[in-house]
Amino acid sequence: MESTHAKYIRQAKSFVDQVAAEPGGEKINECIQCGVCSGSCSTVEWWEYTPRQIIAMIRAGMKEEVLSSSSAFHCVSCYLCTVRCPRGIKPASLIHAVETIAEREGYRPKTKALPLYRIMRGSMRRGRIWDFGMAFTFYMKTNPIDALKNFPVFVSMTTRGRMPITPPRTVKGAKQVAAILDKVKAMGG
Amino acid sequence: MKQYTFYPGCAYDSSGLPIRLSIEATNPLLDIELLELEDWTCCGCPGASISELGGLAVATRNLALAEKMGRDLVSACSCCYRNLLNAHQIYTRDARIRAKLTEALAAANLKYNGGARVRGLVDVYVNDIGLKLISSKVKKKLNGLKVACWYGCHQTRPFGPDDYESPQWMDWIVTALGAEPIQYPLKTQCCGGAELMSDKSMVMKLNQKLLDNAIKHGAQAMVTTLCPLCFTNLDAFQRHFNSETGKKFNMPIIALSQFMGLAFGLSPKALGLDRNVTPVKKVLEPYYSTRMEARV
């Protein structure tokens, strides 16, 4: 019979291994918990758990807590942590690995960033991004009131030719992009 | 004439239109010819946070097309630059992910051999064209103009090649144009990117902190990178953020290429300055050459 302690270690190891298997998560075991990532983070005051804490929690096997927290979704990918990490861990990419796993395993942390990223990922299939279409879909799904508040910005952009309301022409490469993304999905990416 | 393969990025025809116009107007003066990569698609940045492998694979498609052209692959957008270079580095250094990317690309009958050379346009300005040539093209020196050069994230982070803690390239360029770059702590601060949509209060605070810092250190205007996201978040949303917070920021936001074009004596319209949302006339008008329409 497995002891509680052994079970705990096994669970922790399996979550660490899962993160380490994602692109960007490889070096999680080399973290020395110095906190330079958290101290550098552009948006840390909005995180429930700081980047350093998230790494510690992953290594403690706290899968539920990490993946159901909105913390990682506050990452704006500024890479300050990445250039400063003394262990070369690339914390930003590691945080993206956490977001990737949370999305794939169906966790729904309380954040609007996740629906935004899903819409953005979907819009890549057109080959090129259609700003207006993407923003419109996002606001209608999550926050129509904010769309109204943003209306003056939309007008100022559109009248300056900076937010075409018609989609860009579809390019030949769109089919290839869709095929690549389907393949990545089939590979479990 | 120096030739490059050009990766414009999706925002170049929409929110980044002023940057596109000004790059196209200044290139002939600098002997740069940008040949657009045929059939380019999204760089893979959108949604890469929830699918790193998907983002890398979409980026690698563009690299596979670009390496056939044999020239340096140049991007103006900082995000595209980072994303393409990131994919290239991971592809060439990480055998495990390379195998996955090769498999994904095979679904589109493509193969990447690791031969693309990804660069930013500011890198080309400084290292290929040179400050000497840039200053030789100046028709109207921008003397007496104090500007905050703002580098954002991805132009220097994480790949450089300019210093990522205290980048200097844009400071050198504006100095060559006669303007004075102010020194301020937040010159590499993040604009918040697309989180603007999902987390507006957070991005609002980032932006206003940046503007506040630049003003405190004496900036009359802000010169941004050629990244449409940096440019738009500060330019198009400045007034809107004022209305949400009761602040009164009115900082002209000028893309580096617009600023160069101004010193080269090009018309504000050709540089897309009439398409900037935050008015630039107040600060820039003394530098418009006299035969130009000064209504912008």
Chai-1 contact restraints between the chains, C-beta under 6 A:
chainA,res_idxA,chainB,res_idxB,connection_type,confidence,min_distance_angstrom,max_distance_angstrom,comment,restraint_id
A,P23,B,E52,contact,1.0,0.0,6.0,A-B,restraint_1
A,P23,B,L53,contact,1.0,0.0,6.0,A-B,restraint_2
A,P23,B,I97,contact,1.0,0.0,6.0,A-B,restraint_3
A,G24,B,E52,contact,1.0,0.0,6.0,A-B,restraint_4
A,S42,B,C190,contact,1.0,0.0,6.0,A-B,restraint_5
A,T43,B,M202,contact,1.0,0.0,6.0,A-B,restraint_6
A,W46,B,M202,contact,1.0,0.0,6.0,A-B,restraint_7
A,V76,B,C190,contact,1.0,0.0,6.0,A-B,restraint_8
A,V76,B,G192,contact,1.0,0.0,6.0,A-B,restraint_9
A,V76,B,G193,contact,1.0,0.0,6.0,A-B,restraint_10
A,V76,B,E195,contact,1.0,0.0,6.0,A-B,restraint_11
A,C78,B,C153,contact,1.0,0.0,6.0,A-B,restraint_12
A,C78,B,C190,contact,1.0,0.0,6.0,A-B,restraint_13
A,Y79,B,C153,contact,1.0,0.0,6.0,A-B,restraint_14
A,Y79,B,R157,contact,1.0,0.0,6.0,A-B,restraint_15
A,Y79,B,P158,contact,1.0,0.0,6.0,A-B,restraint_16
A,T82,B,P158,contact,1.0,0.0,6.0,A-B,restraint_17
A,V83,B,R157,contact,1.0,0.0,6.0,A-B,restraint_18
A,V83,B,P158,contact,1.0,0.0,6.0,A-B,restraint_19
A,V83,B,Y164,contact,1.0,0.0,6.0,A-B,restraint_20
A,H96,B,S49,contact,1.0,0.0,6.0,A-B,restraint_21
A,H96,B,E52,contact,1.0,0.0,6.0,A-B,restraint_22
A,E99,B,S49,contact,1.0,0.0,6.0,A-B,restraint_23
A,E99,B,I50,contact,1.0,0.0,6.0,A-B,restraint_24
A,T100,B,I50,contact,1.0,0.0,6.0,A-B,restraint_25
A,T100,B,S51,contact,1.0,0.0,6.0,A-B,restraint_26
A,T100,B,E52,contact,1.0,0.0,6.0,A-B,restraint_27
A,E103,B,I50,contact,1.0,0.0,6.0,A-B,restraint_28
A,K112,B,S198,contact,1.0,0.0,6.0,A-B,restraint_29
A,A113,B,S198,contact,1.0,0.0,6.0,A-B,restraint_30
A,L116,B,M197,contact,1.0,0.0,6.0,A-B,restraint_31
A,L116,B,S198,contact,1.0,0.0,6.0,A-B,restraint_32
A,Y117,B,G47,contact,1.0,0.0,6.0,A-B,restraint_33
A,Y117,B,S49,contact,1.0,0.0,6.0,A-B,restraint_34
A,Y117,B,I50,contact,1.0,0.0,6.0,A-B,restraint_35
A,M120,B,P46,contact,1.0,0.0,6.0,A-B,restraint_36
A,M120,B,G47,contact,1.0,0.0,6.0,A-B,restraint_37
A,R121,B,G47,contact,1.0,0.0,6.0,A-B,restraint_38
A,R121,B,S51,contact,1.0,0.0,6.0,A-B,restraint_39
A,M124,B,C42,contact,1.0,0.0,6.0,A-B,restraint_40
A,M124,B,P46,contact,1.0,0.0,6.0,A-B,restraint_41
A,M124,B,V58,contact,1.0,0.0,6.0,A-B,restraint_42
A,G127,B,T41,contact,1.0,0.0,6.0,A-B,restraint_43
A,R128,B,C10,contact,1.0,0.0,6.0,A-B,restraint_44
A,R128,B,C42,contact,1.0,0.0,6.0,A-B,restraint_45
A,I129,B,C10,contact,1.0,0.0,6.0,A-B,restraint_46
A,I129,B,C42,contact,1.0,0.0,6.0,A-B,restraint_47
A,D131,B,S14,contact,1.0,0.0,6.0,A-B,restraint_48
A,F138,B,M197,contact,1.0,0.0,6.0,A-B,restraint_49
A,V153,B,A236,contact,1.0,0.0,6.0,A-B,restraint_50
A,V153,B,H240,contact,1.0,0.0,6.0,A-B,restraint_51
A,S156,B,V277,contact,1.0,0.0,6.0,A-B,restraint_52
A,M157,B,A236,contact,1.0,0.0,6.0,A-B,restraint_53
A,R160,B,R275,contact,1.0,0.0,6.0,A-B,restraint_54
A,G161,B,L17,contact,1.0,0.0,6.0,A-B,restraint_55
A,R162,B,S14,contact,1.0,0.0,6.0,A-B,restraint_56
A,R162,B,S15,contact,1.0,0.0,6.0,A-B,restraint_57
A,R162,B,L17,contact,1.0,0.0,6.0,A-B,restraint_58
A,M163,B,S14,contact,1.0,0.0,6.0,A-B,restraint_59
A,P164,B,S14,contact,1.0,0.0,6.0,A-B,restraint_60
A,V171,B,D39,contact,1.0,0.0,6.0,A-B,restraint_61
A,K172,B,D39,contact,1.0,0.0,6.0,A-B,restraint_62
A,G173,B,D39,contact,1.0,0.0,6.0,A-B,restraint_63
A,G173,B,T41,contact,1.0,0.0,6.0,A-B,restraint_64
A,Q176,B,A108,contact,1.0,0.0,6.0,A-B,restraint_65
A,V177,B,T41,contact,1.0,0.0,6.0,A-B,restraint_66
A,V177,B,V58,contact,1.0,0.0,6.0,A-B,restraint_67
A,A179,B,A107,contact,1.0,0.0,6.0,A-B,restraint_68
A,A179,B,A108,contact,1.0,0.0,6.0,A-B,restraint_69
A,I180,B,A57,contact,1.0,0.0,6.0,A-B,restraint_70
A,I180,B,A104,contact,1.0,0.0,6.0,A-B,restraint_71
A,I180,B,A107,contact,1.0,0.0,6.0,A-B,restraint_72
A,I180,B,A108,contact,1.0,0.0,6.0,A-B,restraint_73
A,L181,B,G54,contact,1.0,0.0,6.0,A-B,restraint_74
A,K183,B,A104,contact,1.0,0.0,6.0,A-B,restraint_75
A,K183,B,A107,contact,1.0,0.0,6.0,A-B,restraint_76
A,V184,B,L53,contact,1.0,0.0,6.0,A-B,restraint_77
A,V184,B,G54,contact,1.0,0.0,6.0,A-B,restraint_78
A,V184,B,A57,contact,1.0,0.0,6.0,A-B,restraint_79
A,V184,B,A104,contact,1.0,0.0,6.0,A-B,restraint_80
A,G189,B,L53,contact,1.0,0.0,6.0,A-B,restraint_81
A,G189,B,G54,contact,1.0,0.0,6.0,A-B,restraint_82
